[in-house]
Amino acid sequence: MSAEAVPVVIQILDKDYTVACPPDEREGLLASARMLNERMCEVRDSGKVLGAERMAVMTALNIIHEVALERAQRERALADTNAAIRALEGKLADAIPRRAPIVEVD
């Protein structure tokens, strides 16, 4: 059963935003908002980007780039793990003696 969304106030760059959110996702939303606010402040404080819209776009690009890098790392790790499993399966297959099938004689 899904809970009905409730309003949650988050603050990004000293502005309040009200977001509808299921109660069980509230803490995750607040944590995400804190992270976004920190990242937006970093971009703002760098002095290289002017305007809230440009700061938001640059922050989004930075976050998406990090997500893409982490996803690629996970995919490489998964491929490495799968290769290691296949190698172990091959070693097990070689190590376990194969028995000739049992033939029943009437």
Residue frames as a rotation matrix with the C-alpha (Angstrom) as fourth column:
MET 1
0.585 0.811 0.000 0.00
0.811 -0.585 0.000 0.00
0.000 0.000 -1.000 0.00
SER 2
-0.421 -0.761 0.493 1.50
0.738 -0.603 -0.302 3.35
0.527 0.237 0.816 -1.01
ALA 3
-0.133 0.303 -0.944 1.23
0.807 -0.520 -0.281 6.29
-0.576 -0.799 -0.175 1.34
GLU 4
0.737 0.462 0.494 -0.18
0.659 -0.654 -0.372 9.56
0.151 0.600 -0.786 0.11
ALA 5
-0.243 -0.888 0.390 2.38
0.754 -0.426 -0.501 12.25
0.611 0.172 0.773 -0.63
VAL 6
0.645 0.340 -0.685 2.83
0.714 -0.586 0.382 15.01
-0.272 -0.735 -0.621 1.91
PRO 7
0.800 -0.364 0.477 4.42
0.015 -0.783 -0.622 18.44
0.600 0.504 -0.621 1.40
VAL 8
0.451 -0.767 -0.456 8.06
0.826 0.165 0.539 18.75
-0.338 -0.620 0.708 2.44
VAL 9
0.986 -0.160 -0.051 9.88
-0.168 -0.947 -0.274 22.08
-0.004 0.278 -0.960 2.45
ILE 10
0.357 -0.930 0.093 13.46
0.909 0.368 0.193 22.00
-0.213 0.016 0.977 1.19
GLN 11
0.799 -0.162 -0.579 15.89
-0.118 -0.987 0.113 24.88
-0.590 -0.023 -0.807 0.91
ILE 12
0.267 -0.711 0.651 18.20
0.950 0.306 -0.056 25.41
-0.160 0.633 0.757 -2.06
LEU 13
-0.587 -0.618 0.523 20.39
0.683 -0.725 -0.090 28.53
0.435 0.304 0.848 -2.23
ASP 14
-0.935 0.166 -0.315 18.38
0.146 -0.627 -0.765 30.24
-0.324 -0.761 0.562 0.50
LYS 15
-0.467 0.847 -0.253 15.07
-0.836 -0.330 0.439 29.68
0.288 0.417 0.862 -1.30
ASP 16
-0.529 0.387 0.755 12.33
-0.351 0.711 -0.610 27.42
-0.773 -0.588 -0.240 0.02
TYR 17
-0.545 0.400 -0.737 10.67
-0.689 0.287 0.665 24.87
0.478 0.870 0.119 -2.25
THR 18
-0.095 0.594 0.799 7.71
-0.731 0.503 -0.461 22.72
-0.676 -0.628 0.386 -1.30
VAL 19
-0.603 -0.200 -0.773 7.87
-0.694 0.610 0.383 19.23
0.394 0.767 -0.506 -2.77
ALA 20
0.548 0.795 0.260 5.26
-0.836 0.511 0.200 16.48
0.026 -0.327 0.945 -2.53
CYS 21
-0.469 -0.786 -0.403 6.82
-0.660 0.615 -0.432 13.31
0.587 0.063 -0.807 -1.19
PRO 22
0.490 0.568 -0.661 5.63
0.040 0.743 0.668 9.99
0.871 -0.354 0.341 0.29
PRO 23
0.813 -0.118 0.570 6.33
-0.573 -0.337 0.747 9.96
0.103 -0.934 -0.342 4.04
ASP 24
0.793 -0.514 0.327 8.71
0.271 0.778 0.567 6.99
-0.546 -0.361 0.756 3.78
GLU 25
0.316 -0.697 0.644 10.89
0.898 0.001 -0.440 8.89
0.305 0.717 0.626 1.27
ARG 26
0.967 0.179 0.182 11.07
0.120 -0.948 0.294 12.13
0.226 -0.263 -0.938 3.29
GLU 27
0.617 -0.784 -0.070 14.50
-0.020 -0.105 0.994 11.53
-0.787 -0.612 -0.081 4.83
GLY 28
-0.059 -0.629 0.775 15.99
0.849 0.376 0.370 10.60
-0.525 0.680 0.512 1.45
LEU 29
0.511 0.326 0.795 14.52
0.727 -0.658 -0.197 13.73
0.459 0.679 -0.573 -0.11
LEU 30
0.989 -0.144 -0.029 15.92
-0.098 -0.795 0.599 15.92
-0.110 -0.590 -0.800 2.65
ALA 31
0.276 -0.941 0.194 19.35
0.275 0.270 0.923 14.32
-0.921 -0.201 0.333 2.31
SER 32
-0.005 -0.217 0.976 19.25
0.996 0.084 0.023 14.82
-0.087 0.973 0.216 -1.47
ALA 33
0.802 0.364 0.474 18.21
0.418 -0.909 -0.009 18.44
0.427 0.205 -0.881 -1.02
ARG 34
0.789 -0.583 -0.191 21.11
-0.086 -0.413 0.907 19.04
-0.608 -0.699 -0.376 1.40
MET 35
-0.050 -0.834 0.549 23.54
0.635 0.398 0.662 17.52
-0.771 0.382 0.510 -1.08
LEU 36
0.217 0.201 0.955 22.13
0.936 -0.322 -0.145 19.58
0.278 0.925 -0.257 -3.94
ASN 37
0.985 0.159 0.064 22.27
0.129 -0.935 0.330 22.75
0.112 -0.317 -0.942 -1.86
GLU 38
0.460 -0.885 -0.076 25.90
0.092 -0.038 0.995 22.06
-0.883 -0.465 0.064 -0.93
ARG 39
-0.178 -0.534 0.826 26.83
0.868 0.310 0.387 21.42
-0.463 0.786 0.409 -4.55
MET 40
0.527 0.434 0.730 24.99
0.734 -0.666 -0.134 24.54
0.428 0.607 -0.670 -5.76
CYS 41
0.954 -0.221 -0.202 26.77
-0.035 -0.752 0.659 26.61
-0.297 -0.621 -0.725 -3.10
GLU 42
0.101 -0.965 0.243 30.13
0.439 0.262 0.859 25.21
-0.893 0.020 0.450 -4.26
VAL 43
-0.077 -0.070 0.995 29.38
0.994 -0.084 0.071 26.24
0.079 0.994 0.076 -7.84
ARG 44
0.829 0.448 0.334 28.14
0.416 -0.894 0.165 29.66
0.372 0.002 -0.928 -6.69
ASP 45
0.832 -0.510 -0.218 31.15
-0.027 -0.430 0.903 30.20
-0.554 -0.745 -0.371 -4.42
SER 46
0.086 -0.822 0.563 33.59
0.856 0.350 0.381 29.30
-0.510 0.449 0.734 -7.18
GLY 47
0.074 0.020 -0.997 32.63
-0.071 -0.997 -0.026 32.61
-0.995 0.073 -0.073 -8.78
LYS 48
-0.869 -0.489 0.076 32.91
0.007 0.142 0.990 31.10
-0.495 0.861 -0.120 -12.25
VAL 49
-0.614 0.734 0.290 29.17
0.682 0.308 0.663 30.82
0.397 0.605 -0.690 -12.92
LEU 50
-0.931 0.352 -0.094 26.68
-0.268 -0.837 -0.477 33.65
-0.246 -0.419 0.874 -12.72
GLY 51
-0.269 0.932 -0.243 22.93
-0.895 -0.148 0.421 33.24
0.357 0.330 0.874 -12.45
ALA 52
-0.165 0.295 0.941 20.87
-0.727 0.608 -0.318 30.64
-0.666 -0.737 0.114 -10.63
GLU 53
0.844 0.530 -0.083 19.82
-0.432 0.581 -0.690 28.88
-0.318 0.618 0.719 -13.81
ARG 54
0.423 -0.773 -0.474 23.41
-0.543 0.203 -0.815 28.45
0.726 0.602 -0.334 -15.01
MET 55
-0.464 -0.558 0.687 24.46
-0.884 0.245 -0.398 27.28
0.053 -0.792 -0.608 -11.52
ALA 56
0.281 0.664 0.693 21.66
-0.619 0.677 -0.397 24.70
-0.733 -0.317 0.602 -11.58
VAL 57
0.917 0.046 -0.397 22.68
-0.370 0.472 -0.800 23.46
0.150 0.881 0.449 -15.02
MET 58
0.016 -0.991 -0.135 26.37
-0.682 0.088 -0.726 23.24
0.731 0.104 -0.674 -14.11
THR 59
-0.390 -0.094 0.916 25.56
-0.863 0.385 -0.328 21.47
-0.322 -0.918 -0.231 -10.84
ALA 60
0.645 0.694 0.319 23.28
-0.496 0.698 -0.516 19.02
-0.581 0.175 0.795 -12.64
LEU 61
0.713 -0.442 -0.544 25.96
-0.451 0.305 -0.839 18.32
0.537 0.843 0.019 -15.23
ASN 62
-0.337 -0.885 0.323 28.56
-0.829 0.117 -0.546 17.69
0.446 -0.452 -0.773 -12.52
ILE 63
-0.150 0.358 0.922 26.26
-0.752 0.564 -0.341 15.32
-0.642 -0.744 0.185 -10.63
ILE 64
0.860 0.507 -0.052 25.22
-0.402 0.611 -0.682 13.43
-0.314 0.608 0.730 -13.77
HIS 65
0.340 -0.827 -0.447 28.87
-0.643 0.143 -0.752 13.10
0.686 0.543 -0.484 -14.80
GLU 66
-0.533 -0.526 0.663 29.71
-0.846 0.331 -0.417 11.58
0.000 -0.783 -0.622 -11.40
VAL 67
0.275 0.721 0.635 26.73
-0.589 0.649 -0.482 9.21
-0.760 -0.241 0.603 -11.65
ALA 68
0.868 0.027 -0.496 27.84
-0.466 0.390 -0.794 8.14
0.172 0.920 0.351 -15.14
LEU 69
-0.130 -0.985 -0.114 31.39
-0.762 0.173 -0.624 7.47
0.634 0.006 -0.773 -13.90
GLU 70
-0.462 0.014 0.887 30.10
-0.773 0.484 -0.410 5.43
-0.435 -0.875 -0.213 -10.95
ARG 71
0.645 0.748 0.158 27.76
-0.526 0.584 -0.618 3.47
-0.554 0.316 0.770 -13.23
ALA 72
0.587 -0.512 -0.627 30.66
-0.567 0.292 -0.770 2.67
0.577 0.808 -0.119 -15.58
GLN 73
-0.494 -0.780 0.384 32.76
-0.817 0.266 -0.511 1.53
0.297 -0.566 -0.769 -12.59
ARG 74
-0.071 0.558 0.827 29.92
-0.674 0.584 -0.452 -0.72
-0.735 -0.590 0.334 -11.38
GLU 75
0.857 0.414 -0.307 29.50
-0.493 0.487 -0.721 -2.19
-0.149 0.769 0.621 -14.86
ARG 76
0.122 -0.896 -0.426 33.23
-0.668 0.243 -0.703 -2.91
0.734 0.371 -0.570 -15.09
ALA 77
-0.584 -0.316 0.748 33.19
-0.802 0.367 -0.471 -4.47
-0.125 -0.875 -0.468 -11.61
LEU 78
0.373 0.802 0.468 30.19
-0.601 0.592 -0.537 -6.61
-0.707 -0.081 0.702 -12.56
ALA 79
0.783 -0.145 -0.605 31.89
-0.513 0.401 -0.759 -7.75
0.353 0.905 0.239 -15.76
ASP 80
-0.302 -0.953 0.028 35.06
-0.746 0.218 -0.629 -8.58
0.593 -0.211 -0.777 -13.81
THR 81
-0.365 0.256 0.895 33.03
-0.770 0.457 -0.445 -10.49
-0.523 -0.852 0.030 -11.22
ASN 82
0.728 0.686 0.005 31.18
-0.538 0.576 -0.616 -12.43
-0.425 0.445 0.788 -13.91
ALA 83
0.438 -0.659 -0.612 34.48
-0.588 0.305 -0.749 -13.31
0.680 0.688 -0.254 -15.60
ALA 84
-0.576 -0.659 0.484 35.90
-0.788 0.289 -0.544 -14.51
0.218 -0.694 -0.686 -12.28
ILE 85
0.069 0.689 0.722 32.80
-0.689 0.556 -0.465 -16.63
-0.721 -0.465 0.513 -11.66
ARG 86
0.862 0.232 -0.451 33.07
-0.503 0.507 -0.700 -18.19
0.066 0.830 0.553 -15.12
ALA 87
-0.042 -0.958 -0.284 36.75
-0.679 0.236 -0.695 -18.95
0.733 0.164 -0.661 -14.49
LEU 88
-0.575 -0.120 0.809 35.91
-0.776 0.395 -0.492 -20.58
-0.261 -0.911 -0.321 -11.16
GLU 89
0.524 0.812 0.257 33.13
-0.624 0.571 -0.533 -22.60
-0.580 0.119 0.806 -12.76
GLY 90
0.637 -0.365 -0.678 35.63
-0.553 0.396 -0.733 -23.82
0.536 0.842 0.050 -15.34
LYS 91
-0.479 -0.857 0.188 38.12
-0.724 0.265 -0.637 -24.80
0.496 -0.442 -0.747 -12.65
LEU 92
-0.234 0.491 0.839 35.39
-0.750 0.458 -0.477 -26.62
-0.618 -0.742 0.261 -10.72
ALA 93
0.787 0.557 -0.266 34.27
-0.585 0.537 -0.608 -28.44
-0.196 0.634 0.749 -13.83
ASP 94
0.263 -0.783 -0.564 37.87
-0.547 0.360 -0.756 -29.53
0.795 0.507 -0.334 -14.47
ALA 95
-0.609 -0.577 0.545 38.43
-0.748 0.189 -0.636 -30.54
0.264 -0.795 -0.546 -10.84
ILE 96
0.051 0.697 0.715 35.31
-0.723 0.520 -0.455 -32.63
-0.689 -0.494 0.530 -10.40
PRO 97
-0.892 -0.414 0.182 35.84
-0.199 0.721 0.664 -36.04
-0.406 0.556 -0.726 -11.96
ARG 98
-0.129 0.842 -0.523 33.31
-0.990 -0.076 0.122 -36.93
0.063 0.534 0.843 -14.57
ARG 99
-0.465 0.055 0.884 31.62
-0.295 0.931 -0.213 -40.23
-0.835 -0.360 -0.417 -14.06
ALA 100
-0.944 0.220 -0.246 30.50
-0.154 0.366 0.918 -42.45
0.293 0.904 -0.312 -16.81
PRO 101
-0.139 0.965 0.221 26.74
-0.952 -0.192 0.240 -42.74
0.274 -0.177 0.945 -16.88
ILE 102
-0.656 0.031 0.754 25.34
-0.403 0.831 -0.384 -45.67
-0.638 -0.556 -0.532 -14.99
VAL 103
-0.414 0.503 -0.759 23.82
-0.764 0.260 0.590 -48.16
0.494 0.824 0.277 -17.34
GLU 104
-0.064 0.492 0.868 21.20
-0.780 0.518 -0.351 -50.46
-0.623 -0.700 0.351 -15.95
VAL 105
-0.776 -0.188 -0.601 21.31
-0.528 0.716 0.457 -54.05
0.345 0.672 -0.655 -17.14
ASP 106
0.212 0.944 0.252 18.11
-0.973 0.180 0.145 -56.07
0.091 -0.276 0.957 -17.08
